[in-house]
Amino acid sequence: MASSALAATRARIAQLDIEIQKLQRLMDPLLAEREQCTQTVADFRIKYPVLTLPAEITSEIFLHFLPSYPRRPTIIGPQSPSLLLQICRQWRDVALATPSLWSTVELYLDYAGYHAHKRDLFKKWLQRSGNCVLSIRLEYDMDDEERVAISGECVEALLCHASRWQDLEIIWPFEGLRNIAGSMPLLRSVTVGPCEWGERPETPVVLFTEAPALRNAVLPNFFDPFAIILPWSQITTLFADALRLDEAIEILRQSTTLEHCTITTIYDGDASAASLIPPLPVRSLTLRFSASSTAARLLHLFAALNLPLLETLAVNEFFLGPDPVGTLSGLCPNRYPQEIEIFHARTPREIYAGAFPLASLSVHELSV
């Protein structure tokens, strides 16, 4: 009994050896292919080491691909993160899983076309940004029927994310601007204005009434404070590209918390309301360019200013009238700015230096 069982076991072992040999012959090409695949992966890692990085590091590298703030990536073009979606599946997955990569964008609807494509990308872009705060620039140029419709859809899409706006630039037709409303608790900086000269709307466009954090305003060429009303009493930093004199006075009259003000160009206009400007807590003031033909009206504005906290002043001498030293002396009661820069000066530097001996003084003489 035991002898027959042992014989059967030995026979089974022989049979198993035969089966193992058969399986081994099947496995050999699989093992060889596996070795080849392993070598390919190793070669790939040597050739494309960036694809071996953890997703978190790749994501950080992608963020450095974006232009430096305050510039924003265009929605299409060489600096658009949309390009990262076209490299490989791994990069696409990382880019789509990085909301901050999509938190800034510039959308320009111009005569070049692709309006519907840009609109669709813009909507996707906002969705990809997740819960990140947003820095957005929208600019509109050249009316046509298609662009009017698409611009409205873009603003509508943007409004769905108003609670996440932090920095907003929008150069848009008046009627499009009128649609901007709602709570904007994080909004801190705006650039806003119509996209071209035009008649004032029958009723002013009132903006950002629910933006308690708004402090900075940039006013482009066509801004008109009688047509677009901002919460001026909140604004502490103002940069205006170009204003008429009456427009500058209207803004200063209402900007009671203004600390930093730059106006690059002031055109001719009515100065009769200058006396309504209250004392302002302005610490830095720059009034750069203007036509000398408006000097009398500009002096009327400057003489009306009472800036007791002024520390830095940069101004064309046109603003200061025939007695520039006397005008400057009256600007800040009982003190004068620590830094003074005078452009287009006819008055010699020595006269300014004698009147303001402790100020850091730069005087740029008028070119003849």
Summary of the structure (lengths in Angstrom):
residues: 368
radius of gyration: 33.6
end to end distance: 128.1
largest distance: 133.1
contacts: 1074
relative contact order: 0.05
helix: 45%
strand: 20%
